[in-house]
């Protein structure tokens, strides 16, 4: 009988823990930003995320203080990380509270420049080099490929020096330096668990928001995917895939490749307040 009650107690505690860990698909409510927050791409202040969005495959938290609006975002699966590196993430804020992207302030980050050596115009020597690289990858273990992809992603993120902005009244639609005079900050890194983590800060003054107004805004998080242009990365380039010979896409590789080419997004609402 004692064993029965002990087993029952273990099952009950397990169910309670599972319920406590379940996150909503979209964040509920407003959150005060951590007082010790630094935008450095290290997950020191955001240990518990507010939402786990299934459509995009990212964990995220939105927060604010009296100066800035913040977004912290983490992706853990190889497919989601590959899609982020292929086309970046666009974070849009519509201060009118409407779910309309064309009327929003938009930041796109990270922007990974496509390697010219991977384009169709590459010479015969480069093609031979790519073939040799693929042969070497076939000889590697899954752990070795994952480790190679992880190191390459860290290197690429460290090399990013620009943020793409669109729709801002005070800033022309353009690329701005990560060290800009507008106070916009964005930093992303790969953490020790080989997950992607990003922090973004946008001054409320740049968004035209007064903290005393308790403004309700609409926001969009969009994984752009590989849609061409100057900031796309081929998922199989340079060992990007990791995991297997399908560029990191397990199961149905064709379906995953198609998903890589299509943007996925969601909208939410947030009230900026003290």
VENPE-V610865 format. One record per residue. RES is the residue in one small letter. SS is DSSP state (helix for helix, strand for strand, loop for the rest). NEAR is the number of other ideal C-beta (glycine too) atoms within 12 Angstrom. D_CENTER is the distance of its C-alpha to the mean C-alpha in whole Angstrom. Layout:
BEGIN
RES,SS,NEAR,D_CENTER + RES,SS,NEAR,D_CENTER
END
This chain:
BEGIN
x,loop,7,50 + x,helix,8,49 + x,helix,9,46 + x,helix,10,46 + x,helix,11,45 + x,helix,12,42 + x,helix,13,41 + x,helix,14,40 + x,helix,14,39 + x,helix,14,36 + x,helix,14,35 + x,helix,14,35 + x,helix,14,33 + x,helix,14,30 + x,helix,14,30 + x,helix,13,30 + x,helix,12,27 + x,helix,12,25 + x,helix,11,25 + x,helix,11,24 + x,helix,14,21 + x,loop,13,20 + x,loop,22,18 + x,strand,19,18 + x,loop,21,16 + x,loop,29,15 + x,loop,31,16 + x,loop,16,20 + x,loop,19,21 + x,loop,26,21 + x,loop,28,20 + x,strand,20,21 + x,loop,31,19 + x,loop,23,20 + x,loop,10,23 + x,loop,12,22 + x,loop,28,19 + x,loop,19,18 + x,loop,35,15 + x,loop,21,15 + x,loop,32,11 + x,loop,22,14 + x,loop,32,13 + x,loop,17,17 + x,loop,24,17 + x,loop,33,14 + x,loop,15,16 + x,loop,20,16 + x,loop,28,13 + x,loop,29,15 + x,strand,32,13 + x,strand,27,12 + x,strand,33,12 + x,loop,17,13 + x,loop,23,13 + x,loop,37,9 + x,loop,32,9 + x,strand,40,7 + x,strand,35,9 + x,strand,41,9 + x,strand,41,12 + x,strand,40,13 + x,strand,36,16 + x,strand,34,19 + x,loop,23,22 + x,loop,19,25 + x,loop,22,23 + x,strand,31,19 + x,strand,43,17 + x,strand,39,14 + x,strand,46,10 + x,strand,42,9 + x,strand,47,6 + x,strand,39,6 + x,strand,37,6 + x,loop,22,10 + x,loop,29,11 + x,helix,37,12 + x,helix,38,12 + x,helix,34,8 + x,helix,47,7 + x,helix,43,10 + x,helix,42,9 + x,helix,48,6 + x,helix,50,9 + x,helix,42,11 + x,helix,36,10 + x,loop,42,7 + x,strand,46,6 + x,strand,39,9 + x,strand,49,10 + x,strand,38,13 + x,strand,47,16 + x,strand,29,20 + x,loop,31,22 + x,loop,21,25 + x,loop,23,23 + x,loop,19,23 + x,loop,23,20 + x,loop,20,21 + x,helix,25,18 + x,helix,14,21 + x,helix,20,22 + x,loop,32,19 + x,strand,39,18 + x,strand,34,15 + x,strand,45,12 + x,strand,41,10 + x,strand,44,8 + x,loop,44,8 + x,loop,34,11 + x,loop,42,13 + x,loop,24,16 + x,loop,28,18 + x,loop,23,21 + x,helix,14,24 + x,helix,20,26 + x,helix,24,24 + x,loop,19,25 + x,loop,12,28 + x,loop,11,30 + x,loop,19,30 + x,loop,13,34 + x,helix,10,35 + x,helix,11,35 + x,helix,19,31 + x,helix,17,31 + x,helix,13,33 + x,helix,17,31 + x,helix,25,28 + x,helix,15,31 + x,helix,14,31 + x,helix,24,28 + x,helix,21,27 + x,helix,13,31 + x,helix,16,30 + x,helix,30,26 + x,helix,16,29 + x,helix,12,31 + x,loop,22,28 + x,loop,15,27 + x,helix,21,24 + x,helix,14,23 + x,helix,19,24 + x,helix,32,22 + x,helix,26,19 + x,helix,19,20 + x,helix,26,20 + x,helix,36,17 + x,helix,31,15 + x,helix,20,17 + x,helix,30,17 + x,helix,39,13 + x,helix,25,14 + x,helix,19,16 + x,helix,33,14 + x,helix,31,12 + x,helix,18,15 + x,loop,17,17 + x,loop,30,14 + x,loop,21,17 + x,strand,25,16 + x,strand,38,14 + x,strand,38,15 + x,strand,35,16 + x,strand,25,18 + x,loop,31,21 + x,loop,29,22 + x,loop,16,25 + x,loop,20,26 + x,loop,26,23 + x,loop,13,24 + x,loop,16,22 + x,strand,17,21 + x,strand,24,19 + x,strand,28,19 + x,strand,18,19 + x,loop,32,17 + x,loop,16,20 + x,loop,25,21 + x,loop,13,24 + x,loop,27,22 + x,loop,25,20 + x,loop,40,17 + x,strand,32,15 + x,strand,41,11 + x,strand,32,11 + x,strand,41,8 + x,strand,30,10 + x,strand,35,11 + x,loop,25,13 + x,loop,11,16 + x,loop,16,15 + x,loop,28,13 + x,loop,28,10 + x,strand,43,7 + x,strand,41,7 + x,strand,44,6 + x,strand,40,9 + x,strand,44,10 + x,strand,37,14 + x,strand,45,16 + x,strand,31,20 + x,helix,30,22 + x,helix,19,25 + x,helix,28,22 + x,helix,39,21 + x,loop,23,25 + x,loop,30,25 + x,loop,15,28 + x,helix,23,27 + x,helix,11,30 + x,helix,17,30 + x,loop,16,27 + x,strand,27,25 + x,strand,22,24 + x,strand,37,21 + x,strand,28,19 + x,strand,46,15 + x,strand,40,13 + x,strand,46,9 + x,strand,33,9 + x,strand,42,7 + x,loop,37,10 + x,loop,34,11 + x,loop,33,14 + x,loop,22,16 + x,loop,15,19 + x,loop,18,19 + x,loop,19,19 + x,loop,30,15 + x,loop,30,15 + x,loop,41,15 + x,loop,30,17 + x,loop,38,16 + x,loop,32,19 + x,helix,33,19 + x,helix,31,20 + x,helix,36,20 + x,loop,41,16 + x,loop,39,17 + x,loop,37,18 + x,loop,34,20 + x,loop,26,22 + x,loop,21,24 + x,loop,26,22 + x,loop,35,19 + x,loop,39,17 + x,loop,29,18 + x,loop,19,20 + x,loop,16,22 + x,loop,12,23 + x,helix,23,21 + x,helix,13,23 + x,helix,15,21 + x,helix,31,17 + x,helix,25,18 + x,helix,17,19 + x,helix,29,16 + x,helix,37,14 + x,loop,23,16 + x,loop,21,15 + x,loop,26,13 + x,strand,29,12 + x,strand,29,11 + x,strand,30,13 + x,strand,27,15 + x,strand,34,16 + x,strand,25,19 + x,strand,37,19 + x,strand,26,22 + x,strand,37,22 + x,loop,24,25 + x,loop,17,27
END
